[in-house]
Amino acid sequence: MRATQALENKLKREGNIIVAGIDEVGRGALAGPIVSAVVVLPNSCRLVLKDSKLLSQEKRIKLAFEILNKSLDFGLGLVNNREIDKLGITAAIKLCYLRTLEDLNTPISRLIIDGKYDYLSEFTLSLTTVKADKSCACVAAASIMAKVYRDEIMRSLTSYYEDYDFGNNVGYGTKKHLNAIYKNGLSDLHRKTFKLRTNA
């Protein structure tokens, strides 16, 4: 299913001049950071956007460059694994969103968040929408940007953590990754509070 700008256009008709979408990736990973992105798309954006999880790596990268070139503004934020362990996953995602918005140059009127939980509930500009990463173009664009950025971070670390196959699993709990944790213990990139089983 292709994401559309129907919700964005509705919000603009209600007087919200600049509407952005935000999304994060890495919530369920065993290692590495959470990364989130926020995107402001132009009116009548013609990019064919979908939830990043429904796209191949090649297609995501191609779309990321197109979003970069055609978006009115975008921002990225990151919270590392040590911060996740210290704060807990919910507070870490909130911090990630705040850092992402700080990277945005455009003052926005409304922010669409994927899911039911409003990580930015103290701000009046946020609006939660279930499955927005599948239905809403600006959120789909944000999910693609965040996914591509985080995957590149994890793949760039492969040579430093050869035992854990980050080049393929990008920190998620594949069988090979879990076996490597059991055999080698946790690296300094792993989330210690996730209580992963090791032989160490």
C-alpha positions, 0 to 999 in steps of 0.5 A: 500500500502506498502512503499518501498525503491525505492526513497531511492535507487535512491538517493543512486545511485546518490551518496547520501550515507546516506538517511533518512526520517522525518515526524511529528505528532500532527499538527492538534491536539488541545492539546499537542506537535508536535513530529517528528522522523527521521529514517535511514534504512539499505539497503534491509530493510524487514520490512512491513512499511505503513503510521502510520495512516493506522495501528492499535495501536497494529501494530504501537507499534510492528513496532516501536520496530522493527524499533528501533532494525533494523534502522541504526539510528533514532532521535526524537524531540518535540515542546510543545503547548506553543511553538506552540502558540508562533511561529505558526504551520509552524515555530513550525514544522521547530523547531521540525525538527531541534531538531529531526535532532540534536538527530541523530548521523549519518551525512546524505546525503539526507533527504526526507520530506513528503509533498510539503512544505520544512520546511528545505529549507535553507539546500540543503539536503532536498527533499519534496515528496508528500505522502512519508509517504505512499510510502517511507519506511524511511518516513513511519518508521519515521511516525510510530515512531513519532506517537507511541511516541506522543500517549504515551506522551498523554496517560501518561497525562490522569490521570492529565487531566481526563476531556479531555479523552486524553487516547482515543483522544490523543489531537485531536478534537473528539466530546467528547473532544470538549464538554469537552473543552466547559464545562471545558475550556482550560487546560494548555496543549491546544493550545490557539491560535487555538481559541477553543470555551469554555463556560468559 
